């Protein structure tokens, strides 16, 4: 019985981060070495990982989700940056997507595109940069490489996912498809979320990232209502523990998983930053074309979006 409860809590923990981006793992617990035995999970000095009641004053927790691309000897780049906020007593998750060309102050460096923070100082500098520019605390980070993303998409969408594609997208990726609704699989899904070769540029890419994220959450929730749900999510967790790194200790992952059991997530809200009407294109000598934003307007927009009284 304890093992079944443990497996269930892990699956529900996966759903928390799946709702934001369908992957998670814990660098403190390598799958091949320590495993997920009850002794490893429960031998922690922390709040109970099996809460019996929901407390109304539980603080929100913010996860920084990083989609990283690294080629050969080049520095790693953060092409996807999302801050996912989960409040234990809430039935929703809120996600702030940050445009990679946003012009920000980077501690210890000159002002530049926000994704340069990750190239120059990894997740630590990126976290510090987000906190400095948006007054947004980051409690944990979750990082995945795009090559691993393909493996995860094969598990989440084994038969592919139906999306709307365009002529420029087809020409750019040399797909043998027609404009309109098509089913994409594996690497095609990665290409879909990375495409920015049309008039919408990075704005369209962020919208597609959020679209796939929501479709993944929907797909997994539907699978949980069928016989294949358990095996699918266990496979995702195994893959995630090999390919995804997170700063969240296993005790917290378990705690949030059990909280989801008591209060299931039924809504995902999203916000893109910079927000509409708060930025302008700015050519720079050292960083190229950037999004020069109104810092105060975006801080206020984030604060309002993440407030407990906000509703879509």
ZADO-1210 file (C-alpha; in nm, 4 decimals, padded with zeros to 6 digits):
<atoms>
<atom x="00.0000" y="00.0000" z="00.0000" code="UNK" pos="1"/>
<atom x="00.2819" y="00.2418" z="00.0865" code="UNK" pos="2"/>
<atom x="00.4471" y="00.1714" z="-00.2484" code="UNK" pos="3"/>
<atom x="00.1236" y="00.2420" z="-00.4330" code="UNK" pos="4"/>
<atom x="00.0833" y="00.5714" z="-00.2478" code="UNK" pos="5"/>
<atom x="00.4414" y="00.6594" z="-00.3328" code="UNK" pos="6"/>
<atom x="00.3915" y="00.5879" z="-00.7029" code="UNK" pos="7"/>
<atom x="00.0676" y="00.7876" z="-00.7013" code="UNK" pos="8"/>
<atom x="00.2344" y="01.0851" z="-00.5370" code="UNK" pos="9"/>
<atom x="00.5160" y="01.0764" z="-00.7950" code="UNK" pos="10"/>
<atom x="00.2650" y="01.0681" z="-01.0805" code="UNK" pos="11"/>
<atom x="00.0736" y="01.3605" z="-00.9367" code="UNK" pos="12"/>
<atom x="00.3983" y="01.5482" z="-00.8868" code="UNK" pos="13"/>
<atom x="00.4702" y="01.4974" z="-01.2544" code="UNK" pos="14"/>
<atom x="00.1351" y="01.6513" z="-01.3386" code="UNK" pos="15"/>
<atom x="00.2325" y="01.9745" z="-01.1634" code="UNK" pos="16"/>
<atom x="00.5277" y="02.0328" z="-01.3882" code="UNK" pos="17"/>
<atom x="00.3619" y="01.8610" z="-01.6847" code="UNK" pos="18"/>
<atom x="00.0977" y="02.1328" z="-01.6617" code="UNK" pos="19"/>
<atom x="00.3768" y="02.3822" z="-01.7207" code="UNK" pos="20"/>
<atom x="00.6080" y="02.1834" z="-01.9414" code="UNK" pos="21"/>
<atom x="00.5776" y="01.8072" z="-01.9571" code="UNK" pos="22"/>
<atom x="00.8998" y="01.7158" z="-01.7873" code="UNK" pos="23"/>
<atom x="01.0664" y="01.6915" z="-01.4483" code="UNK" pos="24"/>
<atom x="01.3440" y="01.5101" z="-01.2683" code="UNK" pos="25"/>
<atom x="01.5542" y="01.5489" z="-00.9585" code="UNK" pos="26"/>
<atom x="01.9295" y="01.5778" z="-00.9831" code="UNK" pos="27"/>
<atom x="01.9579" y="01.4644" z="-00.6216" code="UNK" pos="28"/>
<atom x="01.8031" y="01.1268" z="-00.7009" code="UNK" pos="29"/>
<atom x="01.9605" y="00.9647" z="-01.0113" code="UNK" pos="30"/>
<atom x="01.7204" y="00.7017" z="-01.1437" code="UNK" pos="31"/>
<atom x="01.9834" y="00.4340" z="-01.1892" code="UNK" pos="32"/>
<atom x="02.1543" y="00.4834" z="-00.8542" code="UNK" pos="33"/>
<atom x="01.9293" y="00.5753" z="-00.5644" code="UNK" pos="34"/>
<atom x="01.5917" y="00.4906" z="-00.7107" code="UNK" pos="35"/>
<atom x="01.2630" y="00.6020" z="-00.5639" code="UNK" pos="36"/>
<atom x="01.2296" y="00.3683" z="-00.2680" code="UNK" pos="37"/>
<atom x="01.0214" y="00.4782" z="00.0313" code="UNK" pos="38"/>
<atom x="01.3394" y="00.4984" z="00.2410" code="UNK" pos="39"/>
<atom x="01.4999" y="00.7454" z="00.0000" code="UNK" pos="40"/>
<atom x="01.1897" y="00.9607" z="-00.0284" code="UNK" pos="41"/>
<atom x="01.0697" y="00.9645" z="00.3303" code="UNK" pos="42"/>
<atom x="01.4063" y="01.0052" z="00.5016" code="UNK" pos="43"/>
<atom x="01.3896" y="01.3855" z="00.4907" code="UNK" pos="44"/>
<atom x="01.3650" y="01.6509" z="00.7571" code="UNK" pos="45"/>
<atom x="01.0947" y="01.8672" z="00.6100" code="UNK" pos="46"/>
<atom x="00.7235" y="01.9251" z="00.6291" code="UNK" pos="47"/>
<atom x="00.5212" y="01.6097" z="00.5800" code="UNK" pos="48"/>
<atom x="00.5148" y="01.4997" z="00.2177" code="UNK" pos="49"/>
<atom x="00.1698" y="01.3546" z="00.2809" code="UNK" pos="50"/>
<atom x="-00.0389" y="01.6567" z="00.3937" code="UNK" pos="51"/>
<atom x="-00.3852" y="01.5606" z="00.5188" code="UNK" pos="52"/>
<atom x="-00.5360" y="01.9090" z="00.4939" code="UNK" pos="53"/>
<atom x="-00.4994" y="02.2101" z="00.2678" code="UNK" pos="54"/>
<atom x="-00.3868" y="02.5194" z="00.4525" code="UNK" pos="55"/>
<atom x="-00.5309" y="02.8477" z="00.3269" code="UNK" pos="56"/>
<atom x="-00.2049" y="03.0353" z="00.3906" code="UNK" pos="57"/>
<atom x="00.0281" y="02.8158" z="00.1829" code="UNK" pos="58"/>
<atom x="00.2672" y="03.0419" z="-00.0118" code="UNK" pos="59"/>
<atom x="00.2888" y="03.0150" z="-00.3920" code="UNK" pos="60"/>
<atom x="00.5967" y="02.8402" z="-00.5320" code="UNK" pos="61"/>
<atom x="00.7634" y="02.9608" z="-00.8527" code="UNK" pos="62"/>
<atom x="00.9430" y="02.7235" z="-01.0916" code="UNK" pos="63"/>
<atom x="01.1712" y="02.8665" z="-01.3609" code="UNK" pos="64"/>
<atom x="01.1364" y="02.6396" z="-01.6678" code="UNK" pos="65"/>
<atom x="01.4319" y="02.6583" z="-01.9072" code="UNK" pos="66"/>
<atom x="01.4411" y="02.5088" z="-02.2554" code="UNK" pos="67"/>
<atom x="01.8113" y="02.4964" z="-02.3429" code="UNK" pos="68"/>
<atom x="01.9863" y="02.4563" z="-02.6770" code="UNK" pos="69"/>
<atom x="02.3598" y="02.3783" z="-02.6868" code="UNK" pos="70"/>
<atom x="02.5534" y="02.3024" z="-03.0019" code="UNK" pos="71"/>
<atom x="02.8968" y="02.1389" z="-02.9822" code="UNK" pos="72"/>
<atom x="03.1359" y="02.3758" z="-02.7995" code="UNK" pos="73"/>
<atom x="02.9027" y="02.6772" z="-02.8071" code="UNK" pos="74"/>
<atom x="02.7625" y="02.8190" z="-02.4812" code="UNK" pos="75"/>
<atom x="02.4185" y="02.6896" z="-02.3872" code="UNK" pos="76"/>
<atom x="02.1281" y="02.9150" z="-02.4888" code="UNK" pos="77"/>
<atom x="01.7919" y="02.9545" z="-02.3225" code="UNK" pos="78"/>
<atom x="01.5351" y="02.9576" z="-02.6020" code="UNK" pos="79"/>
<atom x="01.2424" y="02.8960" z="-02.3670" code="UNK" pos="80"/>
<atom x="01.1989" y="03.0776" z="-02.0349" code="UNK" pos="81"/>
<atom x="00.8789" y="03.0356" z="-01.8361" code="UNK" pos="82"/>
<atom x="00.7997" y="03.1019" z="-01.4726" code="UNK" pos="83"/>
<atom x="00.5266" y="02.8670" z="-01.3494" code="UNK" pos="84"/>
<atom x="00.3539" y="02.9560" z="-01.0246" code="UNK" pos="85"/>
<atom x="00.1719" y="02.6893" z="-00.8261" code="UNK" pos="86"/>
<atom x="-00.0312" y="02.7685" z="-00.5143" code="UNK" pos="87"/>
<atom x="-00.1192" y="02.4533" z="-00.3158" code="UNK" pos="88"/>
<atom x="-00.4718" y="02.5685" z="-00.2258" code="UNK" pos="89"/>
<atom x="-00.5462" y="02.6744" z="-00.5857" code="UNK" pos="90"/>
<atom x="-00.6797" y="02.4573" z="-00.8678" code="UNK" pos="91"/>
<atom x="-00.4827" y="02.6452" z="-01.1339" code="UNK" pos="92"/>
<atom x="-00.1254" y="02.7048" z="-01.2460" code="UNK" pos="93"/>
<atom x="-00.0117" y="03.0420" z="-01.3815" code="UNK" pos="94"/>
<atom x="00.2682" y="03.0684" z="-01.6350" code="UNK" pos="95"/>
<atom x="00.4661" y="03.3782" z="-01.7330" code="UNK" pos="96"/>
<atom x="00.6501" y="03.3330" z="-02.0652" code="UNK" pos="97"/>
<atom x="00.9462" y="03.5670" z="-02.1080" code="UNK" pos="98"/>
<atom x="01.0516" y="03.6641" z="-02.4601" code="UNK" pos="99"/>
<atom x="01.4184" y="03.5771" z="-02.5107" code="UNK" pos="100"/>
<atom x="01.5003" y="03.9128" z="-02.6792" code="UNK" pos="101"/>
<atom x="01.3713" y="04.1171" z="-02.3838" code="UNK" pos="102"/>
<atom x="01.6270" y="04.3917" z="-02.3033" code="UNK" pos="103"/>
<atom x="01.7144" y="04.3721" z="-01.9335" code="UNK" pos="104"/>
<atom x="01.9789" y="04.4599" z="-01.6753" code="UNK" pos="105"/>
<atom x="02.2022" y="04.1561" z="-01.6224" code="UNK" pos="106"/>
<atom x="02.3920" y="04.1655" z="-01.2901" code="UNK" pos="107"/>
<atom x="02.7670" y="04.1994" z="-01.3472" code="UNK" pos="108"/>
<atom x="02.7218" y="04.2551" z="-01.7216" code="UNK" pos="109"/>
<atom x="02.5990" y="04.5195" z="-01.9618" code="UNK" pos="110"/>
<atom x="02.2309" y="04.5453" z="-02.0418" code="UNK" pos="111"/>
<atom x="02.1407" y="04.2824" z="-02.3011" code="UNK" pos="112"/>
<atom x="01.8904" y="04.0194" z="-02.4145" code="UNK" pos="113"/>
<atom x="01.7646" y="03.8122" z="-02.1229" code="UNK" pos="114"/>
<atom x="01.8711" y="03.4818" z="-02.2771" code="UNK" pos="115"/>
<atom x="02.2330" y="03.6069" z="-02.2657" code="UNK" pos="116"/>
<atom x="02.2103" y="03.5783" z="-01.8862" code="UNK" pos="117"/>
<atom x="02.1824" y="03.2011" z="-01.9220" code="UNK" pos="118"/>
<atom x="02.4728" y="03.1849" z="-02.1706" code="UNK" pos="119"/>
<atom x="02.6953" y="03.3934" z="-01.9422" code="UNK" pos="120"/>
<atom x="02.6064" y="03.2512" z="-01.6018" code="UNK" pos="121"/>
<atom x="02.3690" y="02.9575" z="-01.6318" code="UNK" pos="122"/>
<atom x="02.0485" y="02.9193" z="-01.4357" code="UNK" pos="123"/>
<atom x="02.1909" y="03.1076" z="-01.1358" code="UNK" pos="124"/>
<atom x="02.2492" y="03.4297" z="-01.3321" code="UNK" pos="125"/>
<atom x="01.9213" y="03.3894" z="-01.5208" code="UNK" pos="126"/>
<atom x="01.7359" y="03.3509" z="-01.1908" code="UNK" pos="127"/>
<atom x="01.9067" y="03.6611" z="-01.0489" code="UNK" pos="128"/>
<atom x="01.8263" y="03.8558" z="-01.3658" code="UNK" pos="129"/>
<atom x="01.4562" y="03.7669" z="-01.3512" code="UNK" pos="130"/>
<atom x="01.4384" y="03.8613" z="-00.9850" code="UNK" pos="131"/>
<atom x="01.6123" y="04.1952" z="-01.0483" code="UNK" pos="132"/>
<atom x="01.4048" y="04.3013" z="-01.3498" code="UNK" pos="133"/>
<atom x="01.0610" y="04.1635" z="-01.2649" code="UNK" pos="134"/>
<atom x="01.0586" y="04.1483" z="-00.8833" code="UNK" pos="135"/>
<atom x="00.9769" y="03.7809" z="-00.9259" code="UNK" pos="136"/>
<atom x="01.1201" y="03.5305" z="-00.6787" code="UNK" pos="137"/>
<atom x="01.2339" y="03.1950" z="-00.8175" code="UNK" pos="138"/>
<atom x="01.2181" y="02.9016" z="-00.5761" code="UNK" pos="139"/>
<atom x="01.3199" y="02.6140" z="-00.8040" code="UNK" pos="140"/>
<atom x="01.4509" y="02.5636" z="-01.1574" code="UNK" pos="141"/>
<atom x="01.3634" y="02.2950" z="-01.4128" code="UNK" pos="142"/>
<atom x="01.5874" y="02.2541" z="-01.7160" code="UNK" pos="143"/>
<atom x="01.5614" y="02.0415" z="-02.0310" code="UNK" pos="144"/>
<atom x="01.7680" y="02.0197" z="-02.3474" code="UNK" pos="145"/>
<atom x="01.5819" y="02.0299" z="-02.6774" code="UNK" pos="146"/>
<atom x="01.7134" y="01.6880" z="-02.7800" code="UNK" pos="147"/>
<atom x="01.5497" y="01.5448" z="-02.4688" code="UNK" pos="148"/>
<atom x="01.2330" y="01.7376" z="-02.5532" code="UNK" pos="149"/>
<atom x="01.1855" y="01.5150" z="-02.8579" code="UNK" pos="150"/>
<atom x="01.1940" y="01.1998" z="-02.6435" code="UNK" pos="151"/>
<atom x="00.9376" y="01.3473" z="-02.4078" code="UNK" pos="152"/>
<atom x="00.7060" y="01.4480" z="-02.6937" code="UNK" pos="153"/>
<atom x="00.7145" y="01.0902" z="-02.8239" code="UNK" pos="154"/>
<atom x="00.5837" y="00.9776" z="-02.4841" code="UNK" pos="155"/>
<atom x="00.3245" y="01.2529" z="-02.4367" code="UNK" pos="156"/>
<atom x="00.1970" y="01.2356" z="-02.7974" code="UNK" pos="157"/>
<atom x="00.2740" y="00.8820" z="-02.9230" code="UNK" pos="158"/>
<atom x="00.0326" y="00.9270" z="-03.2137" code="UNK" pos="159"/>
<atom x="00.1329" y="01.2889" z="-03.2698" code="UNK" pos="160"/>
<atom x="-00.0575" y="01.6102" z="-03.1998" code="UNK" pos="161"/>
<atom x="-00.2857" y="01.8039" z="-03.4326" code="UNK" pos="162"/>
<atom x="-00.1922" y="02.1716" z="-03.4836" code="UNK" pos="163"/>
<atom x="-00.2334" y="02.4358" z="-03.7533" code="UNK" pos="164"/>
<atom x="00.0746" y="02.4878" z="-03.9710" code="UNK" pos="165"/>
<atom x="00.1518" y="02.7547" z="-04.2310" code="UNK" pos="166"/>
<atom x="00.3216" y="02.7724" z="-04.5708" code="UNK" pos="167"/>
<atom x="00.6311" y="02.9563" z="-04.4359" code="UNK" pos="168"/>
<atom x="00.6686" y="02.6870" z="-04.1691" code="UNK" pos="169"/>
<atom x="00.6420" y="02.4076" z="-04.4257" code="UNK" pos="170"/>
<atom x="00.8996" y="02.5724" z="-04.6545" code="UNK" pos="171"/>
<atom x="01.1425" y="02.6439" z="-04.3711" code="UNK" pos="172"/>
<atom x="01.1431" y="02.2895" z="-04.2321" code="UNK" pos="173"/>
<atom x="01.0924" y="02.1225" z="-04.5729" code="UNK" pos="174"/>
<atom x="00.7908" y="01.9281" z="-04.4503" code="UNK" pos="175"/>
<atom x="00.5856" y="01.7156" z="-04.6915" code="UNK" pos="176"/>
<atom x="00.2621" y="01.8647" z="-04.5607" code="UNK" pos="177"/>
<atom x="-00.0089" y="02.1105" z="-04.6563" code="UNK" pos="178"/>
<atom x="-00.1097" y="02.4317" z="-04.4774" code="UNK" pos="179"/>
<atom x="-00.3875" y="02.3861" z="-04.2226" code="UNK" pos="180"/>
<atom x="-00.4422" y="02.1230" z="-03.9553" code="UNK" pos="181"/>
<atom x="-00.1758" y="01.8512" z="-03.9566" code="UNK" pos="182"/>
<atom x="-00.0475" y="01.5910" z="-03.7119" code="UNK" pos="183"/>
<atom x="00.3113" y="01.6492" z="-03.5962" code="UNK" pos="184"/>
<atom x="00.5344" y="01.4023" z="-03.4127" code="UNK" pos="185"/>
<atom x="00.8617" y="01.4104" z="-03.2180" code="UNK" pos="186"/>
<atom x="01.1146" y="01.6374" z="-03.3882" code="UNK" pos="187"/>
<atom x="00.8386" y="01.8050" z="-03.5906" code="UNK" pos="188"/>
<atom x="00.6816" y="01.9279" z="-03.2653" code="UNK" pos="189"/>
<atom x="01.0165" y="02.0763" z="-03.1627" code="UNK" pos="190"/>
<atom x="01.0457" y="02.2463" z="-03.5015" code="UNK" pos="191"/>
<atom x="00.6918" y="02.3773" z="-03.4643" code="UNK" pos="192"/>
<atom x="00.7584" y="02.5447" z="-03.1281" code="UNK" pos="193"/>
<atom x="01.0947" y="02.6856" z="-03.2437" code="UNK" pos="194"/>
<atom x="00.9817" y="02.8367" z="-03.5742" code="UNK" pos="195"/>
<atom x="00.9968" y="03.2147" z="-03.5975" code="UNK" pos="196"/>
<atom x="01.0355" y="03.2720" z="-03.9716" code="UNK" pos="197"/>
<atom x="00.7144" y="03.4677" z="-04.0267" code="UNK" pos="198"/>
<atom x="00.5803" y="03.8143" z="-03.9384" code="UNK" pos="199"/>
<atom x="00.5021" y="03.7031" z="-03.5822" code="UNK" pos="200"/>
<atom x="00.8672" y="03.6090" z="-03.5159" code="UNK" pos="201"/>
<atom x="00.9322" y="03.5327" z="-03.1456" code="UNK" pos="202"/>
<atom x="00.5766" y="03.6275" z="-03.0494" code="UNK" pos="203"/>
<atom x="00.4393" y="03.3430" z="-03.2587" code="UNK" pos="204"/>
<atom x="00.6972" y="03.1076" z="-03.1133" code="UNK" pos="205"/>
<atom x="00.5915" y="03.1875" z="-02.7556" code="UNK" pos="206"/>
<atom x="00.2272" y="03.1317" z="-02.8477" code="UNK" pos="207"/>
<atom x="00.3121" y="02.7906" z="-02.9960" code="UNK" pos="208"/>
<atom x="00.5150" y="02.6958" z="-02.6885" code="UNK" pos="209"/>
<atom x="00.2151" y="02.7733" z="-02.4708" code="UNK" pos="210"/>
<atom x="-00.0158" y="02.5886" z="-02.7117" code="UNK" pos="211"/>
<atom x="00.1904" y="02.2663" z="-02.6955" code="UNK" pos="212"/>
<atom x="00.2193" y="02.2994" z="-02.3184" code="UNK" pos="213"/>
<atom x="-00.1601" y="02.3182" z="-02.2827" code="UNK" pos="214"/>
<atom x="-00.2164" y="02.0307" z="-02.5280" code="UNK" pos="215"/>
<atom x="00.0337" y="01.8170" z="-02.3337" code="UNK" pos="216"/>
<atom x="-00.1473" y="01.8890" z="-02.0089" code="UNK" pos="217"/>
<atom x="-00.4812" y="01.8020" z="-02.1703" code="UNK" pos="218"/>
<atom x="-00.3442" y="01.4805" z="-02.3223" code="UNK" pos="219"/>
<atom x="-00.2031" y="01.3587" z="-01.9919" code="UNK" pos="220"/>
<atom x="-00.5157" y="01.4439" z="-01.7967" code="UNK" pos="221"/>
<atom x="-00.7206" y="01.2442" z="-02.0490" code="UNK" pos="222"/>
<atom x="-00.4786" y="00.9508" z="-02.0237" code="UNK" pos="223"/>
<atom x="-00.5161" y="00.9530" z="-01.6454" code="UNK" pos="224"/>
<atom x="-00.8836" y="00.8677" z="-01.6961" code="UNK" pos="225"/>
<atom x="-00.7980" y="00.5582" z="-01.9016" code="UNK" pos="226"/>
<atom x="-00.6045" y="00.2389" z="-01.8411" code="UNK" pos="227"/>
<atom x="-00.3003" y="00.3711" z="-02.0275" code="UNK" pos="228"/>
<atom x="-00.2626" y="00.6752" z="-01.8041" code="UNK" pos="229"/>
<atom x="-00.0520" y="00.5098" z="-01.5332" code="UNK" pos="230"/>
<atom x="00.1974" y="00.3426" z="-01.7691" code="UNK" pos="231"/>
<atom x="00.2336" y="00.6592" z="-01.9797" code="UNK" pos="232"/>
<atom x="00.3089" y="00.8797" z="-01.6812" code="UNK" pos="233"/>
<atom x="00.5510" y="00.6281" z="-01.5312" code="UNK" pos="234"/>
<atom x="00.7395" y="00.6275" z="-01.8635" code="UNK" pos="235"/>
<atom x="00.7455" y="01.0065" z="-01.8651" code="UNK" pos="236"/>
<atom x="00.8844" y="01.0136" z="-01.5123" code="UNK" pos="237"/>
<atom x="01.1561" y="00.7600" z="-01.5986" code="UNK" pos="238"/>
<atom x="01.2540" y="00.9650" z="-01.9042" code="UNK" pos="239"/>
<atom x="01.2336" y="01.2874" z="-01.7078" code="UNK" pos="240"/>
<atom x="01.4647" y="01.1637" z="-01.4349" code="UNK" pos="241"/>
<atom x="01.7257" y="01.0832" z="-01.6982" code="UNK" pos="242"/>
<atom x="01.6974" y="01.4013" z="-01.9018" code="UNK" pos="243"/>
<atom x="01.5635" y="01.6812" z="-01.6840" code="UNK" pos="244"/>
<atom x="01.7414" y="01.8624" z="-01.4021" code="UNK" pos="245"/>
<atom x="01.5643" y="02.0489" z="-01.1250" code="UNK" pos="246"/>
<atom x="01.6738" y="02.2220" z="-00.8063" code="UNK" pos="247"/>
<atom x="01.3576" y="02.1077" z="-00.6228" code="UNK" pos="248"/>
<atom x="01.4301" y="01.8474" z="-00.3519" code="UNK" pos="249"/>
<atom x="01.2354" y="01.5227" z="-00.3793" code="UNK" pos="250"/>
<atom x="01.0562" y="01.6005" z="-00.0510" code="UNK" pos="251"/>
<atom x="00.8959" y="01.9108" z="-00.2032" code="UNK" pos="252"/>
<atom x="00.8029" y="01.7303" z="-00.5249" code="UNK" pos="253"/>
<atom x="00.6262" y="01.4657" z="-00.3171" code="UNK" pos="254"/>
<atom x="00.4516" y="01.7296" z="-00.1062" code="UNK" pos="255"/>
<atom x="00.3146" y="01.9117" z="-00.4092" code="UNK" pos="256"/>
<atom x="00.2092" y="01.5810" z="-00.5635" code="UNK" pos="257"/>
<atom x="-00.0021" y="01.4887" z="-00.2636" code="UNK" pos="258"/>
<atom x="-00.1489" y="01.8390" z="-00.2568" code="UNK" pos="259"/>
<atom x="-00.2626" y="01.7947" z="-00.6172" code="UNK" pos="260"/>
<atom x="-00.4341" y="01.4730" z="-00.5086" code="UNK" pos="261"/>
<atom x="-00.6374" y="01.6755" z="-00.2564" code="UNK" pos="262"/>
<atom x="-00.6964" y="01.9696" z="-00.4890" code="UNK" pos="263"/>
<atom x="-00.6654" y="01.8711" z="-00.8600" code="UNK" pos="264"/>
<atom x="-00.5452" y="02.1253" z="-01.1166" code="UNK" pos="265"/>
<atom x="-00.8136" y="02.2156" z="-01.3697" code="UNK" pos="266"/>
<atom x="-00.6851" y="02.5388" z="-01.5253" code="UNK" pos="267"/>
<atom x="-00.3641" y="02.6778" z="-01.6747" code="UNK" pos="268"/>
<atom x="-00.3384" y="03.0563" z="-01.7219" code="UNK" pos="269"/>
<atom x="-00.0656" y="03.2230" z="-01.9304" code="UNK" pos="270"/>
<atom x="00.0902" y="03.5680" z="-01.9697" code="UNK" pos="271"/>
<atom x="00.3511" y="03.6795" z="-02.2226" code="UNK" pos="272"/>
<atom x="00.6203" y="03.9293" z="-02.1197" code="UNK" pos="273"/>
<atom x="00.6719" y="04.1994" z="-02.2372" code="UNK" pos="274"/>
<atom x="00.2971" y="04.2558" z="-02.2357" code="UNK" pos="275"/>
<atom x="00.1158" y="04.4150" z="-02.5280" code="UNK" pos="276"/>
<atom x="00.1791" y="04.7887" z="-02.5649" code="UNK" pos="277"/>
<atom x="00.4748" y="04.7920" z="-02.3241" code="UNK" pos="278"/>
<atom x="00.7744" y="04.7601" z="-02.5555" code="UNK" pos="279"/>
<atom x="00.9371" y="04.8746" z="-02.8794" code="UNK" pos="280"/>
<atom x="01.1987" y="04.7276" z="-03.1134" code="UNK" pos="281"/>
<atom x="01.5412" y="04.8782" z="-03.0419" code="UNK" pos="282"/>
<atom x="01.8554" y="04.8217" z="-03.2533" code="UNK" pos="283"/>
<atom x="02.1706" y="04.7935" z="-03.0406" code="UNK" pos="284"/>
<atom x="02.5363" y="04.7666" z="-03.1379" code="UNK" pos="285"/>
<atom x="02.6221" y="04.4802" z="-02.9028" code="UNK" pos="286"/>
<atom x="02.2992" y="04.2754" z="-02.8838" code="UNK" pos="287"/>
<atom x="02.1286" y="04.3331" z="-03.2172" code="UNK" pos="288"/>
<atom x="01.7542" y="04.4009" z="-03.2286" code="UNK" pos="289"/>
<atom x="01.6006" y="04.3829" z="-02.8814" code="UNK" pos="290"/>
<atom x="01.2627" y="04.4360" z="-02.7152" code="UNK" pos="291"/>
<atom x="01.3014" y="04.7537" z="-02.5103" code="UNK" pos="292"/>
<atom x="01.0297" y="04.7251" z="-02.2457" code="UNK" pos="293"/>
<atom x="00.8617" y="04.9528" z="-01.9971" code="UNK" pos="294"/>
<atom x="00.9901" y="04.7848" z="-01.6803" code="UNK" pos="295"/>
<atom x="00.7303" y="04.9296" z="-01.4464" code="UNK" pos="296"/>
<atom x="00.4378" y="04.8369" z="-01.6692" code="UNK" pos="297"/>
<atom x="00.5583" y="04.4777" z="-01.6965" code="UNK" pos="298"/>
<atom x="00.6257" y="04.4431" z="-01.3252" code="UNK" pos="299"/>
<atom x="00.2724" y="04.5646" z="-01.2556" code="UNK" pos="300"/>
<atom x="00.1261" y="04.3285" z="-01.5172" code="UNK" pos="301"/>
<atom x="00.3054" y="04.0299" z="-01.3627" code="UNK" pos="302"/>
<atom x="00.2024" y="04.1304" z="-01.0127" code="UNK" pos="303"/>
<atom x="-00.1613" y="04.1618" z="-01.1191" code="UNK" pos="304"/>
<atom x="-00.1545" y="03.8331" z="-01.3132" code="UNK" pos="305"/>
<atom x="-00.0122" y="03.6398" z="-01.0193" code="UNK" pos="306"/>
<atom x="-00.2400" y="03.7990" z="-00.7615" code="UNK" pos="307"/>
<atom x="-00.4917" y="03.5705" z="-00.5917" code="UNK" pos="308"/>
<atom x="-00.7791" y="03.7878" z="-00.7190" code="UNK" pos="309"/>
<atom x="-00.6785" y="03.7640" z="-01.0849" code="UNK" pos="310"/>
<atom x="-00.9114" y="03.5803" z="-01.3219" code="UNK" pos="311"/>
<atom x="-00.8791" y="03.5383" z="-01.6977" code="UNK" pos="312"/>
</atoms>
